[in-house]
Amino acid sequence: GTCAYFGGRGNNGGDGYLNNDAVMETVWALTGSVAHGGLPYIMAMPARDKNRVYVNFTAPYVRWPSLETRATTVVGPSHEFQIEVFGANGALLKTKQYKATWSTLKGGPSFASTKNEASTKVTFPGPGTYQLLLTVVHSNYTVKELVAVEVLAQPESSAITDQRAEKPSLSLQPQSIEVQLGGQAILSVKAAGRGPLNYTWRLDGTPLWPKQNTDKLTLINVGGGQAGVYDCVVTGADGVVTSSSANLTISNVGEIVAGGLWSEQFSDQSFLMSDSLDAFLAHARFPRWSDASTVLTVGVESKAINSKNGQRFTGWLVPKESATYQFFLTGSGQAQVNLSTSDACRNRRPLVAFSGNGQARQWTVGERSKPVHLSAGKRYYIELIHFALGEKPASIAMSWRAVTNTPGTRKDDAAPTDGSPAMPSELFEHRVGGMFDDSKVVFPKITNAETKGANPS
């Protein structure tokens, strides 16, 4: 689609940019809203394309003098052009996830052998004006960015500088910090330069959402997913500078504890634009930016959460007996259970999903999984993700039973009786702070008593 007020520029499905520094905040708000599915609500625009990408030029500094093209001014013949590419959910993509190709539309610059990469060296034959075309392809989505380049002659004296290219400077860099789970962390920078100055804080290369446009980042009620490497990108009227990196370490996470799953709650206002479990899963704050976390110790049955809030439960199921089991999921809102074939979360696969408006432990209106064989004493990573919809608070619960030939336990027999208990906490272990794809896990040894009757396979 296109936006008429963008002066004729096609908006590539929603990722068009505005044209000057004075409305930079609007740019971030607009692209962020597109990324999280908000524009269909506020502008009647199409829903976001999950394959959409956004291009950020990191060097040299690129401005928007018109909506149809970007522009930059450089001094001297050779320059390194560098970009970052972000996915529809705001995550920084790895270079192997897309293809970036540079070409020329005006003038005769030459490209280094990295012409088809995110970073490429361009050599211009002399002072003048040139046009470069960047084409980025991600899956079946293509975005093209036109860049007008003004090349100035190299000054004869080093005392002569190009005053238009003075990017901001940093006199204070963020410092690494260690806090406890649920504590507070503060990271700061101090920048100088021609404004307006805008600040984009990033965790492991991914911008925080909602955007924290401040030189002092304050994190409260820190969750396990927020540990990592932070930096801050400062954008001014004349350029961009990135701070040094700072590590946020959470001292009391990582222990493997028996009894219950780890529970994370997501209640930030930015989730109000999500209208489904899929939208919740695609949100930039999921799964690392929970708003509260604790241990679920009363079985696999959640407390009721408000509409447009979400929750995630993670840990390991350790069956006491080898058998073929069937899982039952019920409640209200939308939910999905993922189960791994091992203790590794990367091997998880969808097990059972539910969407409805039932009551707590109302198994007869829920959904059931296909039977799955599990071995006694073996750890299976499991996660339950739930998103509340509608006007009333919503809860979710999970049960199971061994599938046998006995009437009442066959795979197609009636569900458990409404009101019967959910799976007990004693069947589970959890990692304090939650479990993420890159979490480091050291399991305690399971005793012989716990593995009695285990299937050696």
C-alpha positions, 0 to 999 in steps of 0.5 A, spaced: 500 500 500 501 507 499 500 513 504 498 519 500 501 524 505 508 521 504 508 525 498 508 519 493 512 514 496 510 507 497 510 505 504 513 498 503 507 495 507 508 500 512 515 502 513 516 508 510 520 514 513 518 521 515 523 526 512 527 531 518 530 530 524 524 535 528 519 529 527 524 523 529 520 521 535 514 520 530 518 516 526 520 511 532 512 511 534 510 510 527 515 504 525 514 501 532 506 501 531 507 498 525 512 492 528 507 491 533 500 491 529 498 497 532 496 501 525 490 497 523 487 500 529 489 507 529 489 508 521 486 502 518 492 500 515 493 493 513 496 488 518 503 488 518 507 483 514 511 478 518 517 478 513 517 486 513 524 489 514 527 495 516 533 498 514 538 503 519 544 506 516 549 506 521 555 509 517 556 514 514 550 518 517 544 519 512 538 524 513 532 524 509 531 531 505 525 528 501 521 522 502 523 519 496 530 518 497 535 519 503 542 523 502 549 523 505 555 528 504 562 525 505 569 528 504 574 524 500 573 518 495 572 512 499 567 510 504 564 504 508 557 504 508 554 500 513 547 498 515 543 494 520 536 490 518 531 489 523 525 484 523 517 486 523 518 485 531 524 489 532 529 484 532 536 485 529 537 480 524 543 476 523 546 477 516 545 470 514 537 472 514 537 477 509 541 479 502 543 486 501 545 488 494 548 495 493 548 498 486 549 505 482 543 509 479 547 515 477 555 516 477 560 511 477 562 509 483 566 502 484 564 497 490 569 492 494 568 485 493 563 486 499 557 489 494 552 483 496 553 484 504 551 489 509 557 492 510 561 495 503 566 499 501 564 504 496 570 508 492 567 514 488 571 517 482 571 524 484 567 530 487 560 530 485 553 527 486 551 520 486 545 515 487 546 508 490 540 503 491 540 498 496 536 492 496 534 488 502 531 481 501 528 477 507 524 471 505 519 474 500 519 481 502 523 486 499 525 493 501 529 498 496 532 504 499 535 510 494 541 514 497 543 521 494 551 522 495 554 528 495 562 527 495 566 533 497 574 534 495 579 532 500 581 538 504 588 540 503 589 542 510 587 537 516 585 543 519 579 544 515 573 540 517 566 539 514 562 542 519 556 538 517 558 532 519 560 533 526 556 527 530 554 527 537 560 526 542 559 522 549 563 524 555 559 518 559 559 511 558 554 506 561 557 502 566 556 494 567 552 493 573 550 487 577 543 486 581 538 481 584 532 478 581 526 484 582 531 489 583 533 496 580 538 497 574 540 504 572 545 505 566 547 512 563 550 516 558 552 523 557 552 526 550 553 533 547 552 535 540 547 539 535 540 537 537 535 534 538 538 528 541 535 522 541 536 516 545 535 508 543 537 503 548 539 496 546 539 489 549 544 485 545 543 489 539 535 489 539 532 496 541 528 496 547 520 497 546 517 501 548 522 506 546 526 509 552 528 516 549 532 518 555 540 519 557 538 515 563 535 508 563 532 505 569 530 498 569 525 496 575 523 489 577 528 486 573 527 479 570 531 474 568 530 475 561 533 482 561 540 480 563 545 481 557 549 487 553 546 494 553 548 500 549 545 506 547 545 509 540 545 517 540 542 520 534 543 528 533 542 533 527 549 531 524 550 524 526 549 518 530 554 515 535 554 508 539 556 508 546 560 502 549 557 496 551 555 495 559 553 488 562 547 487 566 548 481 570 543 478 575 546 475 581 541 470 583 538 466 577 540 460 574 539 455 579 535 449 578 529 448 583 524 442 584 517 444 585 513 448 580 514 452 574 517 459 573 512 464 572 512 470 568 507 476 567 507 481 562 502 487 563 506 493 559 501 497 556 504 496 549 500 489 549 494 493 549 494 493 541 495 485 541 489 482 539 491 474 539 496 469 542 500 470 535 501 478 536 503 477 543 508 472 541 511 477 536 511 482 541 518 485 542 517 485 549 516 477 549 519 473 552 525 477 555 521 483 558 516 480 563 513 485 568 513 480 574 516 473 575 515 468 581 514 461 582 508 457 580 507 452 586 500 450 586 500 446 580 499 448 573 493 453 574 494 460 573 491 466 577 486 470 573 490 476 569 486 482 566 485 482 558 490 484 554 495 481 559 500 475 558 503 470 562 509 464 560 510 458 565 517 454 563 521 449 566 522 441 566 517 435 566 520 429 570 515 424 569 515 418 575 513 413 571 514 411 563 508 411 559 504 414 554 500 421 556 495 425 554 495 433 556 488 437 557 488 444 556 482 449 559 481 456 561 479 462 558 483 466 552 488 463 548 494 458 550 499 454 547 503 448 550 510 447 547 514 440 549 521 438 548 523 431 546 529 433 551 531 438 556 533 443 551 528 448 550 530 449 542 527 442 541 520 444 543 514 443 539 507 445 539 503 440 544 496 442 545 493 449 544 486 452 546 482 458 545 475 459 548 471 462 554 471 456 559 472 456 567 477 454 571 479 447 570 473 446 566 476 440 562 470 438 558 470 444 554 478 444 553 482 441 548 487 435 548 493 433 545 495 427 541 498 421 546 506 422 547 510 417 550 515 419 556 520 416 560 520 416 567 526 420 570 527 424 564 527 431 563 522 434 558 523 442 557 515 445 557 512 451 556 505 454 557 504 461 554 497 464 555 494 471 553 487 474 556 482 476 551 475 479 552 473 483 558 473 479 564 480 476 567 482 470 564 486 463 567 489 457 564 490 450 567 493 444 564 492 436 566 494 429 564 493 422 564 496 416 562 493 413 556 491 405 557 486 400 554 482 401 561 475 405 559 476 412 562 483 413 560 483 411 552 485 417 548 478 418 545 474 417 552 471 423 556 476 428 558 477 429 566 471 431 570 470 438 571 473 441 577 479 435 578 486 438 580 491 440 575 498 437 574 501 437 581 507 442 582 512 436 584 512 433 577 516 439 575 523 443 576 524 450 574 530 455 573 530 461 577 529 467 573 526 463 567 528 459 561 530 462 554 534 460 548 541 462 550 540 460 558 546 456 561 543 450 564 547 446 569 542 440 572 543 437 578 544 429 578 537 425 579 538 420 584 536 413 583 530 413 587 528 418 582 529 414 576 527 408 578 523 404 573 526 409 567 526 407 560 533 406 558 532 409 551 
